[in-house]
Amino acid sequence: MGYSELMARIDAFLKLGREQGCTDIHFAVGSPPLLRNLGELMPIKYRDLSKQELESLIFEIVDPKLGQIFRGGKDVDFAYESDDVGRFRVGLFRKVGGIGAAFRLISDTVPSLEKLGLPPAVGKFLNAHQGLILVTGATGTGKSTTLASMLDLLNRTRRLNIITLEDPIEHIHQSKMSLVVQREVGRHVESFAEGLRAALREDPDVILVGELRDPETITMAMTAAETGHLVLGTLHTTSATKTLDRIIDATPTAQKSQTTNFLAQHLRGVISQKLVKTLDGRARKAMVEIFINNPAIANLIISGKVFQIPAILQTGKDKGMQLMDQALMEAVQNKDIDPDDAYLHATDKKQFQRFVTNTDLLPQVELSVN
């Protein structure tokens, strides 16, 4: 079977996923390809993929250098682009029974912050000229899209030198008012930390770090932020307080005091995201917790009272702050999101119980019989 025929076969699955509005397409040995739509996986009507068939499909689109790394035992991430089906972020991995691959659809255009339904506070973060801004959330909660929208806003409205470090590059940004230089980990630089070191020698105004995934990268990002650069990055944490704890925990003991001081002085804000089904069930909407640093919060960070920060977020709505539960409650009351899904995502579930339509979700109360 020729190269073009193999490409056409995998493209057929990817095209089907894009046409059906899915976010991801999964391939694994022993099952048919699966489409993720509104958070749920559905099989394509196709035979179970054998080890040989899946390998032949996947390795036709893998760069030989990445293929060598993968055969050496490491998972690889890369971008795949086809004229017929567009652009995808691909994660290739091993599992019991053979290889697996997850294809994440990347939109052809970068949506605006308004179109994503994000609060004005997110755009206001970008008025800062230096410091650290973090977008956090579990995998698949739209962090990359939010970062791309923030970068596009800077690109359209300010004259800056913007350097991105991504693994892999997802949205392609054409330079507008700003100069945008996109670099891919594994192709242009060896690691995020090395890319950050190099970026500091390239006269940047803004540095976007795809993922703060290890202590070295976190330390380099903090150095960049406190030396006059605006740094945007992501972490796999689910709230502002967990984000602060994660950064402090990742720091060597001898540097914890220095890190705490950095967060108090140079952390501009944290946007924590979840994707929740809309009321009609046809889409998902980003719900965000907004943390904006101010003197009161800085004092709590310095004094080791991070656990008290949610109380300030809850009462800081006039400053643009909000807890995730507040965002969920407002969206439920406005009938923007499915109340059952909101209940599942909420921290304090009690206040959402009265909106739930599927009573099976509610805790069962045992009745005592006298």
N, C-alpha and C positions, 0 to 999 in steps of 0.2 A: 504494500500500500504506500503510495507516494506521500511526500511532505504536505502538499496542498490538500490532499484528501483528509489526512489526519487533522490538519488545522481546521478544515471545514467541519469535521465531526465535533471537535470541542467547541468551536464557535457556534454550532447549532444549539448546544445546551446553553451557552452563555447568552445567545440571542433570545432564547425562550425566557430565560430569567429576567432579562432587561425588559422585554415586551410585557411581562406580567407584573412589572413594578416591584420585583424582589430586591432585597438588599444583598443577599449572598447566595452563591451556588456551591454546594459541597459535593466532593467526590471521595468515595471510600471503597476499598475492596469489599466485596460481599453484599453491596446494596446498590440500588440504582442511584443516579444523581439526585440530589435533594435541593429544593428551592426554599429559602427562608423568606416568608412573606408576613409582615406585621409581627415579627418575632417568632412565628411558628414554622417548623420544617414540614415540607410536603414532598413526597417522592414524585419524580417524573415517571411517566409510564414508559419504562425501559427495563431491559434485563439487568440483573445484578452484575456489577462490573467485576471481571476477573482481575487477578494481580497483573497478568500480562497485558490485558487490554488497557487498564488504567495507566500503567507505566508507559505504554506506547503513546497514549494520548497526552500525558503530562510532559514527558521528556522531549517531545517535539517542540514545546514552547519555552523550555528552560535553557538559559544561556549556558554554554559548556562549562564556564568557570564556576557558576553556581551549582551545576550538576555535579561537578567534582567535589565541591564542599559538602553537598547533600550526601553523596555516596561515602564521604568520609565520616558520616555519622551526625552531622549537624542539620537542624531545621533551617530552612531558608525562606526569606520573604523577598518578593520582587513585584514589579509592575508589569502587566501584560497589556499590550494595546493592539487592536486590530481595526482596520478600516470598517469592517462589517459590524462589529459589536461594541466598539469603544474601548474604554480603559478600565482595568481592574487591578486591585491589590491582591496578590496571591500569597497565601501561606502554605508551604509544602512541608509535610511532617511524616514521621513514621508512627504506626500504631500496631496493635496486635493484628496480625493477618496481612499486613502490607502497608503501602503508603496511603496517605490521605492528602487532600488539598481543599482549601477554602478560598473561593474567589469572592471578593467584596467589590460590588459595583461602585464606580466613581462617576459622579455626575459630570456631564460635559461642561456645565457652567457652574460658577461658584455663586451660591445663593447669598443674598444680602442678609445682614443680621436681622433686619425687619422681617424678611420673608421667613426666616427661621423662627420668628416669634419670640426672639430674645429681648429681655428688658433693656431700656436705654443705658443702664449702668454698664453693660458690656462694652458698648461703643465708647463710653466716657473713660474707661480704663486706658484707652489708646491715646488719650491726651497727654499721658505721662511721657517724659523724655528719657527716663531711666527707671530701672527696677525690674522686679519679676512678677509676671502675670501667669497664673496656672489655670489650665482647663482640665478638670478631672472627671473620672467616671469609670465604670466597668467597660470592658471591651464591647464595642458595638453600640455605644450610646451617643455617637455623633461628635466626639471630641475633635476628630480631624476636620470635619466639616465646619465646626465653629471656628477653629483656628484658621482655616482657609478663608472664611468670611472676614475675620478680624484682619488678616494680612491683606486681603483685597481692599478693605476700607483704607488702610494705611497707604497702599499702593496707589489708590485713586485720589487721595486727598493731601498727601504730604510728599515733599522731596527728600527721600531717604535712601540710604544704601541698606537693603534688606537681604540678609543671608539666611537661607533655610538649611537645616540638616534633617533629612528624612530617611526612613527605612520602611518601605521604599518611598520615592516621590509619588504622591497621589495626584492632587490637582496641579496642573501646569499653569503657572502665573506668567503672563506676558508683562513686561515692564510698562507701567503707565506713567504717573508722575514720579514714581520711585524707580530705582534700579533694583530688580529682584534677581538674586543669584541663588539657584537651587542646587544643592549638593546631596548626593545619595550615599548613605553609609554602605560600605562594601564595594561601591563602584568608584566614588570620588575620594572618599576618606575611609580609613579603617574602622573608626568607631565614632560615637557621638562625642566622647571626650576629646579625641584627636581633632575632630572637626571644629569643636569649640576653640581649641588652642589655635588652630589655623585661622579661624574667623576673626579672632582678636587682632591678628596682624593685617587684616584686610579692610580696615577703616569702616567697620559696620556702625550703623545707627540702631538697627534692630536685628536680633538673632532669634530665629524660631528653631527650637529643639524638639524634634518629633516625640521624644520620650526621655524623661529623666529616669533611666532604668538602673543606675548603679551609683554608689557613693562618689566615684570619681567624676561622673557627669554632673551630678548635683553640685559638687564643689566647684567645678569649672563654670557652671551656670551662675552660681552665686558670685563668683569672681567677676564675671562679665557684667552682672547686674549692678554691682557696687562700684564698678569703674566707669560708669556713665553710659551704659547701654541699656536699651529696653529688651528684655528677654521674655519670650513667650514659650511655654512648654506644657507638657501633659504628664499626668501621673495617674496610675490605676487606683485611685482612692475615691471614696463615695461621699465625702463631706469635707467641709473646710477644716474642722478640728482633726479629722483623720489625716488630712494632708499635712498639717503642721507636725503632727506626731510622727508621721512617716519620714519627713525630712530630718527631724531631730534624731530619730532612732537610727537613720542611715549614716549619721555622722559619727566618726570615731570619738570616744569618750573625751579625749583631750581637747576636741574642737567644739563640743556641744555648746559651751557658753558663747563662743564666737558665732555659731550658727543661730542661736536664739537671738542674739543682738542683730544679726543680719535680717532675720525674718521680721523683727520689730521695726527696723528702719527701712528695709528695701522691698519687702513683699507688698506689692500694690493691691493685689486681690486674688481671689480664687473663685472660679465658676465651676460648680459641681453639677454634672448633668445626668438625667435619666430620660429615656424615651418611653412615653406612655401612649397607649392607644387613644385615638380620638373617639368621640361619642358615637359616631357612625361606624366605627371599626374599620374604616378604609385607609387609615394612615396612622402615623405616630407623631407625636408632638414632643419637642424638647422641653422638659421641665428643669429649672435650674435653681440651685441654691447660690446666693450671691454674698460673698464675703468681701468687704472693703476695709482695708486697714485704716485705722485712725488712732489718735493718741490713747484712747481708752483701751482699745484692743492691744496696742503695742505694750501697754503696761501689764496686761494680763499675760502676754507672751513672755515678757522679761521676768515676771514673778512666778512663772511656771503654772499659771492657772488657765491653761488652754481650754479646759473643760467648762469654763464659765462663758466662753465666747458665744455659744448658741443663744444665750439669753440676750446678748447685745444684738445679734443678728435679728432676733425676733422683734425687738423694739426699735430697729433701725430702718424701718420702711421709708421714712422721710428722707433718708440718706441713700436709698437705693438698695439696701440690704434685705435679704429674706432667707428664711429657712426653707428647705425642700418641702416640708409639710405645708407651709404657708402658700407656696407656689401651687402645690397640688390642690389645696382647698379652694383657692381662688378660681382655678381652672374648672374644678367640679361645679362650683356655684355658677360659673359662667356657661356651663354646659359645653366646655371645650374638649373635655376628656371623659373617657369611660370611668364611672365611679368605682367599678369593681377593680379595674386595673390600678386606679389611684390608691385604693385600699391596700392592694398587694405591695405597692411601692412605698407606702407611708411608714414613717418611724413610729409615731404615736397613732396606732390604728383605731383606738377607741373613738376619736372624733370623726372618723370616716364611716363608722358602722351604719349610721342612719341613712347614708346614701347608697349603700350596697343593694344591688338588685338580685344577685345570686346568693341566697342565704347559706348555701353550702360552704361559702368562704368564711362565714362567721364562726367564732369558737363555739363549740357545743356546750351548753350549760346542763349539767346533770341535775335532775330534779330528785330531791330526797322524798322518799315515800315513808310516811309515819306508820 
